[in-house]
């Protein structure tokens, strides 16, 4: 999830941004470089704002999921030890959880 790259804009929004890019290119071709740069800056700011909002939301969800996952794993591991559970599924789950960074276990 942390490496996800979703489509942040609808096709209509992408078309509008492309149209603004065309307008900026037209301004550049017409010698109105300052206006073209202003349009390009607006496009870049819009993209950056949306991307930053998505990253912030993604990071919040990942933090919440990590905390819940670690708590659930620790509880399951303690119960498995208490009752002497072993087997393929438990071993497989345990090995998968070891691949996560150790910092997750220390978060609160």
PAZAPA-4460 file (N, C-alpha, C; in steps of 0.05 Angstrom, whole numbers, plus 32768, in hexadecimal, padded with zeros to 4 digits):
% residues 108
    n_x    n_y    n_z   ca_x   ca_y   ca_z    c_x    c_y    c_z   seq   type   mol
   8010   7FE8   8000   8000   8000   8000   8011   8019   8000     1      X     A
   8028   8018   800E   8039   8030   800E   8046   8036   7FF4     2      X     A
   8047   8023   7FE2   8052   8027   7FC7   803D   802B   7FB2     3      X     A
   8024   802E   7FBA   800E   8030   7FA7   8010   804A   7F97     4      X     A
   8008   8049   7F7E   8007   8061   7F6E   7FEC   8061   7F60     5      X     A
   7FD8   806C   7F6E   7FBD   806C   7F63   7FB9   8082   7F4E     6      X     A
   7FA3   807F   7F40   7F9B   8095   7F2D   7F8D   80AA   7F3E     7      X     A
   7F99   80C1   7F40   7F8E   80D5   7F52   7F7A   80E8   7F45     8      X     A
   7F79   80E7   7F2B   7F67   80F9   7F1D   7F54   80E9   7F0B     9      X     A
   7F3B   80F2   7F0A   7F28   80E5   7EF8   7F2F   80EC   7EDB    10      X     A
   7F25   80DD   7EC8   7F2B   80E3   7EAC   7F23   8100   7EA4    11      X     A
   7F0E   810A   7EB0   7F05   8125   7EAA   7F1A   8139   7EB5    12      X     A
   7F23   8134   7ECE   7F37   8146   7EDA   7F51   8145   7ECA    13      X     A
   7F59   812D   7EC2   7F71   812A   7EB2   7F6F   8139   7E97    14      X     A
   7F57   8138   7E8B   7F53   8147   7E72   7F55   8165   7E77    15      X     A
   7F49   816E   7E8D   7F4B   818B   7E93   7F67   8194   7E98    16      X     A
   7F77   8184   7EA6   7F93   818A   7EAB   7FA3   818A   7E91    17      X     A
   7F9D   8177   7E80   7FAA   8176   7E66   7FA3   818F   7E55    18      X     A
   7F8A   8198   7E57   7F81   81AF   7E49   7F8F   81C8   7E53    19      X     A
   7F93   81CA   7E6D   7FA2   81E0   7E79   7FBF   81DF   7E6F    20      X     A
   7FCA   81C7   7E6D   7FE6   81C4   7E62   7FE7   81CE   7E46    21      X     A
   7FD3   81C9   7E36   7FD2   81D2   7E1A   7FD0   81F1   7E1A    22      X     A
   7FC0   81FC   7E2C   7FBE   8219   7E2E   7FD9   8225   7E35    23      X     A
   7FE7   8219   7E48   8001   8223   7E50   8015   8222   7E38    24      X     A
   8014   820C   7E29   8025   8209   7E11   801E   821F   7DFD    25      X     A
   8004   8224   7DF9   7FFC   8239   7DE7   8006   8254   7DEF    26      X     A
   8005   8259   7E09   800F   8273   7E13   802D   8276   7E0E    27      X     A
   803B   825F   7E12   8058   825F   7E0D   805E   8265   7DEF    28      X     A
   804F   8257   7DDE   8053   825B   7DC1   804C   8278   7DB8    29      X     A
   8039   8284   7DC7   8031   82A0   7DC0   8044   82B4   7DCD    30      X     A
   8058   82AB   7DDB   806B   82BE   7DE7   8063   82C8   7E02    31      X     A
   804E   82BD   7E0D   8044   82C5   7E28   804F   82B2   7E3D    32      X     A
   8069   82B2   7E40   8076   829F   7E51   806E   82A1   7E6E    33      X     A
   806B   82B9   7E78   8064   82BD   7E95   8048   82B1   7E9A    34      X     A
   8035   82B5   7E88   801A   82AA   7E8C   801B   828B   7E8A    35      X     A
   802C   8281   7E78   802E   8264   7E74   803A   8258   7E8E    36      X     A
   804E   8265   7E99   805A   825B   7EB2   8046   825B   7EC9    37      X     A
   8035   826F   7EC9   8021   8271   7EDE   800D   825A   7EDC    38      X     A
   8005   8253   7EC3   7FF2   823D   7EBF   8000   8223   7EC6    39      X     A
   8019   821F   7EBE   8028   8207   7EC5   802C   8204   7EE3    40      X     A
   8030   821A   7EF1   8033   8219   7F0E   8019   8211   7F1B    41      X     A
   8003   821B   7F10   7FE9   8214   7F1B   7FE3   81F6   7F17    42      X     A
   7FEB   81EB   7F00   7FE7   81CF   7EFB   7FF8   81BF   7F0F    43      X     A
   8011   81C7   7F12   8023   81B8   7F24   801A   81BA   7F41    44      X     A
   8010   81D1   7F49   8006   81D4   7F65   7FED   81C3   7F69    45      X     A
   7FDC   81C1   7F56   7FC4   81B1   7F58   7FCC   8193   7F5B    46      X     A
   7FDE   818A   7F4A   7FE7   816E   7F4C   7FF4   8169   7F67    47      X     A
   8006   817B   7F6F   8014   8178   7F89   8000   8177   7FA0    48      X     A
   7FED   8188   7FA0   7FD9   8189   7FB6   7FCA   816E   7FB8    49      X     A
   7FC1   8164   7FA1   7FB2   814B   7FA1   7FC4   8134   7FAA    50      X     A
   7FDD   8133   7F9F   7FEF   811D   7FA7   7FF6   811E   7FC4    51      X     A
   7FFA   8136   7FCF   8001   8139   7FEC   7FE9   8130   7FFD    52      X     A
   7FD1   8137   7FF5   7FBA   812F   8004   7FB7   8110   8004    53      X     A
   7FBC   8104   7FEC   7FBA   80E7   7FEA   7FCF   80DA   7FFC    54      X     A
   7FE8   80E4   7FFB   7FFD   80D8   800C   7FF7   80DA   8029    55      X     A
   7FEC   80F1   8032   7FE5   80F5   804E   7FD0   80E1   8056    56      X     A
   7FBB   80DE   8046   7FA6   80CB   804C   7FB1   80AE   804C    57      X     A
   7FC2   80A7   8038   7FCE   808D   8037   7FDE   8087   8050    58      X     A
   7FEE   809B   8059   7FFF   8097   8070   7FEF   8093   8089    59      X     A
   7FD9   80A1   808B   7FC7   809D   80A3   7FBC   8081   80A3    60      X     A
   7FB2   8078   808D   7FA7   805D   808B   7FBC   8047   8091    61      X     A
   7FD4   804B   8086   7FE9   8038   808A   7FF1   8037   80A8    62      X     A
   7FF3   804E   80B4   7FFA   804F   80D1   7FE5   8041   80E2    63      X     A
   7FCC   8045   80DC   7FB6   8038   80EB   7FB7   801A   80E6    64      X     A
   7FBB   8011   80CD   7FBC   7FF5   80C7   7FD4   7FE7   80D3    65      X     A
   7FEB   7FF5   80D3   8003   7FE9   80DF   7FFF   7FE4   80FC    66      X     A
   7FF4   7FF7   810A   7FEF   7FF4   8127   7FDC   7FDD   812C    67      X     A
   7FC7   7FDC   811E   7FB3   7FC6   8121   7FC0   7FAB   811A    68      X     A
   7FCF   7FAA   8105   7FDB   7F91   80FC   7FEF   7F87   8111    69      X     A
   7FFF   7F98   811C   8013   7F90   812F   8006   7F86   8149    70      X     A
   7FF1   7F94   8152   7FE3   7F8B   816A   7FD6   7F70   8166    71      X     A
   7FCA   7F6C   814E   7FBD   7F52   8149   7FD1   7F3C   8146    72      X     A
   7FE8   7F42   813A   7FFD   7F2D   8137   8008   7F25   8152    73      X     A
   800D   7F39   8163   8018   7F33   817E   8005   7F22   818E    74      X     A
   7FEB   7F29   818D   7FD7   7F1A   819C   7FD6   7EFD   8191    75      X     A
   7FD6   7EFA   8177   7FD5   7EDF   816B   7FED   7ECF   8172    76      X     A
   8005   7EDC   8171   801D   7ECD   8177   801E   7EC4   8195    77      X     A
   8015   7ED6   81A7   8014   7ECE   81C3   8000   7EB7   81C8    78      X     A
   7FE9   7EB9   81BB   7FD6   7EA3   81BE   7FE0   7E89   81B3    79      X     A
   7FEE   7E8A   819C   7FF9   7E72   8190   800E   7E66   81A2    80      X     A
   801F   7E76   81AE   8033   7E6C   81C0   8026   7E5F   81D9    81      X     A
   8012   7E6D   81E3   8004   7E63   81FC   7FF8   7E48   81F7    82      X     A
   7FEB   7E44   81E0   7FDE   7E2B   81DB   7FEE   7E18   81CA    83      X     A
   8007   7E1F   81C6   801A   7E0D   81B8   8012   7E07   819B    84      X     A
   8007   7E1B   818E   7FFF   7E18   8172   8017   7E19   815F    85      X     A
   8017   7E07   814C   802B   7E07   8138   801D   7DFF   811E    86      X     A
   802C   7DFF   8109   8021   7DF6   80F0   8027   7E09   80DA    87      X     A
   8020   7E00   80C2   8027   7E0E   80AA   801C   7E2B   80AA    88      X     A
   8002   7E2E   80AF   7FF6   7E49   80AE   8002   7E5C   80C2    89      X     A
   8006   7E52   80DB   8011   7E64   80EF   802E   7E6B   80E8    90      X     A
   803D   7E58   80DF   8059   7E5C   80D8   805B   7E70   80C0    91      X     A
   804A   7E6C   80AD   8049   7E7D   8095   8042   7E9A   809D    92      X     A
   802E   7E9E   80AE   8026   7EB8   80B7   803D   7EC5   80C7    93      X     A
   8049   7EB6   80D8   805F   7EC0   80E8   8077   7EC9   80D6    94      X     A
   807D   7EBA   80C2   8093   7EC1   80B0   808C   7EDA   80A0    95      X     A
   8073   7EDD   8098   806B   7EF5   8089   806D   7F0E   809B    96      X     A
   8066   7F0B   80B4   8067   7F22   80C6   8083   7F2A   80CD    97      X     A
   8096   7F18   80CB   80B2   7F1E   80D1   80BE   7F30   80BB    98      X     A
   80B1   7F30   80A4   80BB   7F40   808E   80B5   7F5E   8091    99      X     A
   80A3   7F65   80A4   809D   7F81   80A9   80B3   7F8D   80BA   100      X     A
   80B7   7FA7   80B7   80CC   7FB5   80C7   80C7   7FB2   80E5   101      X     A
   80DD   7FB0   80F3   80DB   7FAE   8111   80CF   7FC7   811D   102      X     A
   80D1   7FDE   8111   80C6   7FF7   811C   80A8   7FF5   8120   103      X     A
   809B   7FE3   8111   807E   7FE1   8114   8077   7FD6   8130   104      X     A
   8087   7FC5   813A   8081   7FB8   8154   8084   7FCC   816B   105      X     A
   8093   7FE1   8167   8098   7FF4   817D   8085   800C   817C   106      X     A
   8075   800F   8167   8063   8026   8165   804C   8023   8178   107      X     A
   8041   8039   8180   802A   8039   8192   8015   804B   8187   108      X     A
***
